[in-house]
Amino acid sequence: MVVSFKSWVSRLLFILLFAVLLMIAAGGYRWLLDVVSPVHPYQKPRGDAMKVFEHDPTSPEKGNSADRLRWFYWYGE
């Protein structure tokens, strides 16, 4: 069996080049996601902004069955 040093070097060079380009592509993709993705919705607001939460109204536990069924379909609880 004949082993060519030149072919092994070219294969090694190809693998190294492939790995470097793969890292560049993955880093670029990660950077692009950071640029394009929206701001995290649960982070603390900056400046004069306020974070407002809407509290669910009290559940009609002692109401009639129609109210409880309407509550279930509306809120899923």
Contacts in CASP RR format, 6 or more apart in sequence:
PFRMAT RR
TARGET T0000
AUTHOR 0000-0000-0000
METHOD contacts of the structure
MODEL  1
MVVSFKSWVSRLLFILLFAVLLMIAAGGYRWLLDVVSPVHPYQKPRGDAM
KVFEHDPTSPEKGNSADRLRWFYWYGE
44 51 0 8 1.000
45 51 0 8 1.000
56 75 0 8 1.000
59 71 0 8 1.000
59 75 0 8 1.000
59 77 0 8 1.000
60 67 0 8 1.000
60 68 0 8 1.000
60 71 0 8 1.000
61 68 0 8 1.000
71 77 0 8 1.000
END
